[in-house]
Amino acid sequence: MKIDGDITETAWIIVIAGENERDRRFTEGVLLEARQLGFRRILPVAYDFQFAEMYRDTGKFRGVPFAVLGHLRDKSLVRSLARRGVPCVFYGHDEGMAMRGIAGGKGIVCGTDNAAIGRMAAD
């Protein structure tokens, strides 16, 4: 995939750390791919509230988010990102679907549907 060099120099990829081994490995893959695509501004943070504080403080965060990936729980942050057209990848099926709804159906959900897995196992 070819991405415009201006974007890779000025836009941010924000990755919110996962809470388990699968999330951490996914995050590592995203960071590796972003670097290979030429992104220079990659911001891994531990929790969404840390990014939300930075995002709302223009003195701390300068630039345009290219994409935000992770466990997003801050509803006002999700709404703001959706209004600006920032692509989001929401970790966790149920939580991700809820946040995707708050984003007006925008974004991608990355996770497993544990209830469906349980039903399949019971059947």
TAVENHU-V835609 format. One record per residue. N is the residue number from 0. RES is the residue in three letters. BURIAL is # if it has 24 or more other C-alpha atoms within 12 Angstrom, else .. Layout:
BEGIN
n=<N | N>
res=<RES | RES>
burial=<BURIAL | BURIAL>
END
This chain:
BEGIN
n=<0 | 1 | 2 | 3 | 4 | 5 | 6 | 7 | 8 | 9 | 10 | 11 | 12 | 13 | 14 | 15 | 16 | 17 | 18 | 19 | 20 | 21 | 22 | 23 | 24 | 25 | 26 | 27 | 28 | 29 | 30 | 31 | 32 | 33 | 34 | 35 | 36 | 37 | 38 | 39 | 40 | 41 | 42 | 43 | 44 | 45 | 46 | 47 | 48 | 49 | 50 | 51 | 52 | 53 | 54 | 55 | 56 | 57 | 58 | 59 | 60 | 61 | 62 | 63 | 64 | 65 | 66 | 67 | 68 | 69 | 70 | 71 | 72 | 73 | 74 | 75 | 76 | 77 | 78 | 79 | 80 | 81 | 82 | 83 | 84 | 85 | 86 | 87 | 88 | 89 | 90 | 91 | 92 | 93 | 94 | 95 | 96 | 97 | 98 | 99 | 100 | 101 | 102 | 103 | 104 | 105 | 106 | 107 | 108 | 109 | 110 | 111 | 112 | 113 | 114 | 115 | 116 | 117 | 118 | 119 | 120 | 121 | 122>
res=<MET | LYS | ILE | ASP | GLY | ASP | ILE | THR | GLU | THR | ALA | TRP | ILE | ILE | VAL | ILE | ALA | GLY | GLU | ASN | GLU | ARG | ASP | ARG | ARG | PHE | THR | GLU | GLY | VAL | LEU | LEU | GLU | ALA | ARG | GLN | LEU | GLY | PHE | ARG | ARG | ILE | LEU | PRO | VAL | ALA | TYR | ASP | PHE | GLN | PHE | ALA | GLU | MET | TYR | ARG | ASP | THR | GLY | LYS | PHE | ARG | GLY | VAL | PRO | PHE | ALA | VAL | LEU | GLY | HIS | LEU | ARG | ASP | LYS | SER | LEU | VAL | ARG | SER | LEU | ALA | ARG | ARG | GLY | VAL | PRO | CYS | VAL | PHE | TYR | GLY | HIS | ASP | GLU | GLY | MET | ALA | MET | ARG | GLY | ILE | ALA | GLY | GLY | LYS | GLY | ILE | VAL | CYS | GLY | THR | ASP | ASN | ALA | ALA | ILE | GLY | ARG | MET | ALA | ALA | ASP>
burial=<. | . | . | . | . | . | . | # | . | . | # | # | # | # | # | # | # | # | . | . | . | . | # | . | . | # | # | . | . | # | # | . | . | # | . | . | . | # | # | . | # | # | # | # | # | . | . | # | . | # | # | # | . | . | # | . | . | . | . | . | . | . | # | # | # | # | # | # | # | # | # | # | # | # | . | . | # | # | # | . | # | # | . | . | . | # | # | # | # | # | # | # | # | . | # | # | # | # | # | # | . | # | # | . | . | # | # | # | # | # | . | . | . | . | . | . | . | . | . | . | . | . | .>
END
